[in-house]
Amino acid sequence: MTVGQRIAQKRRELGLSQEELGERLGVSRQAIYKWEADQTLPEIEKLVNLSKLFSVPVGWLLGVEEEPSPDSGGELTGEQLKMVEEIAKRYIDAIPQPGPAPEPEPPQKRRRWPFVVLTAVVLIGVFWHLFGRLDGLDNQYNSLQYSIGNVSDSVNRQINGIASRVESILEAQNTLVADWKADRAPDYRANEITFTLRAVPKTYEEGMTAIFVLESAGARSETPAEPGADHAFSGEVTCPLTDDIRLSVVFVSADGTRQTQLLEQYSMLYSGSFPSANLAEGLLYYDILKGDTLRADDHISYSISTHDCAVADIRCGLFRDNQLVTWYEAGSLSYPDGAPDPLDGATYFSRPQMTLEQGHIYCEALVITDEYGREVVYPSIPIAWDETRRQWNVFAPDNVIHVDNDPAHWGY
């Protein structure tokens, strides 16, 4: 499993939603979604908090360490059992064995029972003492491991803090601008964004000019800047709205020497403009899936967070290999006594009973259309038939199946 799938698995085992897990960790629900979708990795501090919340080692979350068995606390490991067997063997070998007795001798046989009982009592005492010692060593090892983890976390935080301060100092020393500003105005209907830029060089020379450089979607454009008061240069640039946009300024001295300064690198401007959504239940929750049969359910809820754009339409359906199998029917939760809906008219979907075919990858997905006619897909975690375990399990996405938000990768 990937790091994201391990986080999702433990979150579901605790019965937490992405929003609830985000509240416990002090991050947004969108950050949790990106972790579980393997779009980003949690920071070191967040990984440590996740390991404590899930009661698993950080190494297990990263896939480099096996998860400890929950019922292994009172059992001995293979190495410990071998140690106990060796001690018991040496102890028994050291006990003098009685010589052969003449036949028949019933009284002599009866006298062996006290010796056997005494031997058993001694062995039980030895094992009991040994088990206590081993349990104590195990507790000491766990305590030492926890202390080392705390020291490591503290050192990592200090190193990261020092590195951040050093980086800030170096940036301040090496920057070419004394001041700069970039105001942005997106046009979602045209899928463009306009930046109004202003940059003041740290060292101004007479006859200096400036050029604003914009990079987006693999394209690069240059726009001459207009000089102004206080040696400030300003200009306006427009480009396609994407998730990776870089803005730079080039100062050109009177002799033609060019010096480039990166002003800002934007990410997620396009994806972050859509309303975000999350299905409250996935295909592996509770008793939704019985064998190969998808149970009917008329209360499939979801959560919506609007950003810059409002929702115009939302649909939910079942997808097989990223192709639509069926849309679910939408409806609103109602109460027989006429009481008001506590969820303020929230919409639900009804899942029909269906049979899943082994050999395919399934997921449920929300398809949202915003007020500008743009569409975005929010899938649940995909599942596939696991022949080894003979059950439906979380599927690890590869280059064949896309589980991102791009409608171009989905057929509906």
N, C-alpha and C positions, 0 to 999 in steps of 0.2 A: 504494500500500500504506500501511497505518497504521504507526505507530511500533512497535506490538507485533508486527505481521507481519514488519517488517524485522529486529527482534531475533530472532524465531523462525527466519527464513530463514538469518541468519548463524550462529546457534547450530547449526542442522542441518548447514550447510556445514563447520563445524569438528568435527562428530561428537560434540557434547557433549549430555548430557542436561540437563534443567532443574536437577537437583540439582547436577551438576558445574559448570554455569555459575554457580549461586548460590555454590558454595564458592570459586570464583575471585574473585568480586566481594564476598564477605563478606556475603551476604544469604541468606535462606531460599529453598527451592524454591517456596514459595507466593508469594513476592514475584515471582519470575521468571514464574510462571504468570499472575499478575495483570497484569504488563507485557505479556506476549504476548497476553492476552485483552483488552487495552486497557481494563482496569478501573482501572488507575493508571498514572502516568508515572514513570519513573526520576528520581531527583534529579540535579542538575547534575553532581555528582561521579561518580555512577554512569554517566551518559551519556558523560562523558569516558573513564572506564575501559572502557566498552563499545566506544567508537570506537577505542581503542588495541588492545584485544583482537581486534576484528574488522578492524582496519586500514582503517577508513573514516572520513570526516569526521563530526563531530557533526551537521553540517547535513544529511547524507544520512540519518542515523537519524531526524531530525525531519521529513524529507520536503521540505526547502527547498534541497537541493543534489544534483546528479547524482553518482552513484557513479563514482569514477575507474576507467577501464578498466585491468585488471591488466597488459595488454601494451602500455600506452601510454608506458612509461618510455623506450624507445629511439626513438620516432617523433616527428616534428615536428608541431606543431599547424598548422592552416590558416594562421594569421597568420605563423608562422615560415616556412612554405613560400613564402608570398608575398614575404617579405623576401629569402629566398635567390634566388628568381626575378628580383627587381628588381636585386639586386647583380650576378647573372650577366649580365643583359641590358646593364647599364651597362658592365660589363667588356668584353663582346664588342663593343659599339658603339664603344668607345674604341680598339679594335685597328684599325690602318690596313688597308684592303682593297687587295689588288694590282689594278692596272689590267688591262684586257683584253689578252690576248696574241694575236699573229698565229697563224693556223691554217695548217698543223698545227705544233705545237711539243711533241712528246712529252717532250723533256728538261725543259721548263718545268713540265709537269704533275707529273713525278716530284719536282721540287724543292718542291712544296706539302706533301708528306707530313711532312717534318720540322717545318714550321710548325704543321700540324694536331696532330701529336703533342705539340709544345711547348705549344700552347694547351690541349689536354686535360689535360696534367700541371699546368699553372698553375691551371686551373679546379678540378681535384681538390684541389690544395693549398688554394685559397681556400675551397672547401666544407668540407674537413676542418677547417680553422682555425675556420670559422664554426660548424660543428657543435660543436666543442669549446667555443667561447665560449657557445653557446646552452645546452649541457649544464651548463656551470659556472653560468650564470645561473639555470637551473632548480634546481640543487642549492642555490644561495644562497636562492632563493625558498622552497623547502621548509623550509630551516633557519630562515628568518625566520618563516615561518608557524608552525612548531613552537614557536619561542620566544615568539611572540605568544600562542599557545594556552596555554603554561605560565604566562605573566604573567596572562592572563585568568582561568585557573583559580585562581591564587593570590589575585587580587583578589576574585573571587567568594567564595572561602572566607572571606576576611577580612571582607567585607561581611556575609555570612550570620552569621558569628560575632558581629560587632558588633550586628547586628539582633536576634539571639537574646538577647544580654545586655541590650540596651535593653528588649526586650519583657519579660524576666523582672523587671527593675527596676520597670518601670511597673506590672506586675501586682502585685508586692509592695506598691507604694505605694497602689494603688487598691483592693485587695481589702478586703472587708468582714469576712472571717473571720480569726481568729488561728490556728485549727486546725480541721480537719475530717477525717472518715473515712467511707468507704462500703464495707461488706462485702456481697458479693453471693452469693446462693444460687440457682442455676438449677434449675428443675424441667422437664427436657426432655420428659417424658411429657406434661405439661400445657402445654408450650411457654410457660412463665412464668418470671419471674425476680423474686426478692425482694431488696431492698436494705435493710440496716440502717445507718441514717445517724446521724452525730453532727457537730454544728457549734458552734463557739465564736465569738461575735462579737468583732471587734477592739475595738469600743467598746460597752460594755454600759450601758444605761440602765434605771433602776428601772421596772418595769412592762412591759418589753419582752417580746414574744412572737415566735414563729417558725413558719413554714410551709414544709414541704418540697414542692417542685413537681417532678413527673415528666412527661416528654413522650416518647411512644413510639407509632409507627405512626399519627401524626397526631392522637392523643388526648392530652389534658392532664388531670392530676389533681392535687389539692392535699390534703395531709395535715397537720393541726396537729401541731407538735412538742411533746414533753414537756420542761419545764425540769428541770434537774438541778444537780448540784454544779458549782462553778467556772463558773457561768453557761453551762453547756453545754446544748444542746438536742439531743434524740434522737428517733428515730422509725423506723418500718418501712413501706416502700411496696412494692407488687407491681404488675407490669405485664406485658403480652405480651413475649415474648423476640423482639426484632427486631435489625436491624443498625444502628439509629440511635436511641439513647436519651440523653436529656439530664436531668441532675439539677441542681436549683437550690434555694437556700434564700432565703426572704423574711423579713427582719427587720422587725417592725412595732413602732414606738415607741408610747409611751403615748398620744400625740396622734393616732395612726392613720397616721403617715407610714410608707410601705413602701419598703424598699430591697432589691433583688434581686441575688444573687450566684450566678453559674454555678459549680457545684462540679466537674462532670465531664461530658464528652460521650463516650459509648461508641460504637464502630463495630465491626462484624463479630462481635458477641457471638453472633449466631445462626449465621451462616455458618461462623465459626471453631470452632463446637462439633462440626461434622461431621468424620468421618474424611476426610482429603484423599487424593487418588489421582492418578496420572499414568500414561498409557499410554506404554510404552517406545518404541513405534513408531506412526507415523501413516500415513495413506494415501499420502503423498508420499515416504516413506523408501525409499531404495535402489531395488530393482527390484520393489517390491510391486505397482506399477501398470504394466502393459504395454498401451499404447494405451488401450482402454476396458475391458480385462480386469483384474479384481482377482485377483492370484495367491493360490493356496491356501497357507496357512502354519499350522503347528500349534504355533508357539512365540511367541504374542503375549503378552509379559510386561507387568507393570505394577508400580508401587510404591504402597504404602499407608502413610500416617502417621496413627495414631490420636491423638486429642486427648482430649476429655472422654468420648467415647462409643466403644464397641467396635463392630466390624463384625459384623452378623448375616448378611448375604447380599450377594453381589456378582455382577453380570451384565455382559456385554459384548456389544455388537451394532453392526450397521451401520444408520445412519439416513439417509434421503433426505428433504430439506426438513423435518427435525426429526421425521419419522415413521419408526417402526421398519420396517426391511426384513427383518431376520432376526437372531435371537440366535445368538451363537457358542457352540460346545460347550466346556465347561470340562474340564480334566484336569490331571494332575500330571506333571512331568518325571521320567522313569525312566531307569535305566541298565541295559544288558544284563548287566553283570558283577555286579550287585547292590550296587554302591557306594552309599553314602548320598548323598542330594541335598545338594549344597553350599549350596543356597539355602533349606535348612530347610523343605522341603515346599512351596515357593512354587507357587501355582496359575497355570496358563497357559490361554489360550484358542486354539481352532483356527479360523482364518479360512477359509471355503469359497471356492472359485473362483466369481466372479460377474462379470457384465457391467454396467458403469455406463451409465446413459442420459444423454446430453448434454441440457442444459437444466435440470438439477436440481443441487441442492447436497447433497454427501455429507459425512459425518463418522462416525467411530467414537466410541462413548461408553461409559463405565462407569456403571452405575446401582448405587448403593450403598444398602443399607438398614441403618440402625444398630440398636442393641439396643433402642431405644424405638419402632421401627417407622417412623421418619422416613426419607424417601428424598432423595437428592441425585444430580445428574447431573454427570459430569466428561467433557466432549466433547474430542475431538482438534481440531486446526485444520481448519476446513471447506475443501473444495475444490470447484471448479466448472470446467466446460469453458470454456477461453479460445479463442474463435473466431479472434482475431487471430494468436495463436501456434500455434494448432492443437494444444493440449495441455491437460492438466489442471493448473490453477494454484491457489494459495491464493485463497480467496474473502474479500473484505472485507465483514464483516457490516454490514447496514443495519437499518432499523426493521422490515423484513418478517421476517427470519430471526433468531431469538434463539439465541445460543450461550452462554447463561449456565447456572447450575447449578440453576435452578428447574424442578422436574419438571412444573409447570403449562404450560411452554412446549414440552414434548416429548410425543409420542404413542407409547405402548408398552403 
